[in-house]
Amino acid sequence: MSSDWTEPCIEDDTSGHCYHLFDTYVTWKNAFQLCQLDGGNLVTIESFKEQKFIEDLIVKRKWHGNTLWIGSEKLHPEEQRAWTNGNKMSYSNWSPDSPDSPLIDENCLEINTDDGTWNDEKCTEQNGYICENSST
């Protein structure tokens, strides 16, 4: 299993990170593994500024009408959501009807490419995904 990093990395000079969008539809776990295999992680959006950078990247790549996996998974319904890099989630951009009830098995996080809002979704669904890497 390997990501196709044929697209150039899109760098954010202010954060020192670069981002890759993938249109391969995979489960959240597979997206997480693919990003890690290539030395990155599913994107963690930890500020309004980073949120806007990701939204602009989605627009530049002409992605719309679907969702992309981003880096948060809850292993237990009662857990507070955190990023896969270990940071607590201090910034969020939830859609108006999210997050759903903890009783619903929607433990993974996706970003809506039309408006940039986040939604919790079943981890077994298949989406494209965004990997984040340090710029080098």
C-alpha positions as CSV (number, residue, x, y, z in Angstrom):
1,M,0.0,0.0,0.0
2,S,1.5,3.3,-1.0
3,S,0.2,6.9,-1.7
4,D,0.9,8.3,-5.1
5,W,2.8,11.5,-4.3
6,T,3.1,12.5,-7.9
7,E,1.4,15.9,-7.2
8,P,3.8,18.5,-5.8
9,C,3.6,19.2,-2.2
10,I,1.7,22.5,-1.5
11,E,3.7,24.4,1.1
12,D,2.4,26.7,3.7
13,D,5.4,29.0,4.5
14,T,3.9,30.2,7.8
15,S,3.4,26.7,9.3
16,G,6.4,25.0,7.7
17,H,4.1,22.2,6.5
18,C,3.2,20.9,3.1
19,Y,-0.1,19.2,2.1
20,H,-1.1,16.6,-0.5
21,L,-4.7,15.9,-1.5
22,F,-5.5,12.4,-2.7
23,D,-8.6,11.4,-4.7
24,T,-8.1,7.7,-3.9
25,Y,-11.2,6.6,-1.9
26,V,-10.1,4.6,1.2
27,T,-11.3,4.1,4.7
28,W,-10.0,6.4,7.4
29,K,-7.6,3.8,8.8
30,N,-6.1,3.2,5.3
31,A,-5.7,6.9,4.7
32,F,-4.0,7.2,8.1
33,Q,-1.6,4.4,7.2
34,L,-0.9,5.7,3.7
35,C,0.1,9.1,5.1
36,Q,2.4,7.5,7.7
37,L,4.0,5.2,5.1
38,D,5.2,8.3,3.3
39,G,6.5,10.0,6.4
40,G,3.4,12.2,7.0
41,N,0.1,12.2,8.9
42,L,-3.5,12.9,8.1
43,V,-3.8,16.7,8.2
44,T,-4.5,18.2,11.6
45,I,-6.2,21.6,11.4
46,E,-5.2,23.4,14.6
47,S,-6.1,27.1,13.8
48,F,-8.4,29.3,11.8
49,K,-5.4,30.3,9.6
50,E,-4.6,26.6,8.8
51,Q,-8.3,26.0,8.1
52,K,-8.4,28.8,5.5
53,F,-5.1,27.5,3.9
54,I,-6.7,24.0,3.5
55,E,-10.0,25.5,2.2
56,D,-7.9,27.5,-0.4
57,L,-6.0,24.4,-1.3
58,I,-9.3,22.5,-1.9
59,V,-10.5,25.3,-4.2
60,K,-7.2,25.4,-6.1
61,R,-7.4,21.7,-6.7
62,K,-11.1,22.1,-7.8
63,W,-12.3,19.6,-5.3
64,H,-16.0,20.1,-4.5
65,G,-19.1,18.0,-3.8
66,N,-17.4,15.4,-1.6
67,T,-15.5,14.9,1.7
68,L,-11.9,14.2,2.6
69,W,-10.5,12.4,5.7
70,I,-8.6,14.6,8.2
71,G,-6.6,13.4,11.2
72,S,-8.9,12.7,14.2
73,E,-10.3,9.5,15.4
74,K,-12.2,8.7,18.6
75,L,-11.5,5.1,19.8
76,H,-14.2,5.3,22.5
77,P,-17.4,7.3,22.4
78,E,-16.8,9.0,25.8
79,E,-13.3,10.2,24.8
80,Q,-12.6,13.9,24.0
81,R,-11.6,14.2,20.4
82,A,-7.9,14.7,19.7
83,W,-5.7,14.9,16.7
84,T,-3.7,11.9,15.5
85,N,-0.5,13.9,16.2
86,G,-1.4,13.7,19.9
87,N,-2.5,17.4,20.3
88,K,-5.9,18.1,21.9
89,M,-8.4,19.7,19.6
90,S,-8.5,23.4,20.6
91,Y,-9.8,24.7,17.2
92,S,-12.8,23.2,15.4
93,N,-15.0,24.0,12.4
94,W,-18.0,21.6,12.9
95,S,-20.9,21.7,10.6
96,P,-24.2,22.8,12.3
97,D,-25.4,19.2,12.9
98,S,-22.1,17.8,14.1
99,P,-20.6,16.2,16.1
100,D,-23.4,13.6,16.3
101,S,-24.5,11.8,19.4
102,P,-21.7,9.7,20.9
103,L,-24.1,6.7,20.6
104,I,-23.7,6.9,16.9
105,D,-20.7,5.0,15.5
106,E,-19.1,8.0,13.8
107,N,-15.7,8.3,15.2
108,C,-13.6,9.6,12.3
109,L,-13.4,13.1,11.0
110,E,-13.9,14.4,7.5
111,I,-13.9,17.9,5.9
112,N,-16.6,19.0,3.5
113,T,-15.0,20.3,0.3
114,D,-17.9,22.7,-0.4
115,D,-17.8,24.8,2.7
116,G,-14.8,23.5,4.8
117,T,-17.0,22.4,7.7
118,W,-16.2,19.2,9.6
119,N,-18.3,16.1,10.1
120,D,-17.9,13.0,12.2
121,E,-18.4,9.9,10.0
122,K,-18.1,6.1,10.2
123,C,-14.5,5.1,9.8
124,T,-15.4,2.4,7.3
125,E,-16.8,4.9,4.8
126,Q,-14.5,5.7,1.9
127,N,-13.2,9.2,1.1
128,G,-10.2,10.9,-0.4
129,Y,-7.8,12.3,2.1
130,I,-5.3,15.0,2.9
131,C,-1.7,14.2,4.1
132,E,0.4,16.7,5.9
133,N,4.2,16.7,6.1
134,S,7.0,18.9,7.4
135,S,8.5,21.0,4.6
136,T,12.0,20.0,3.8
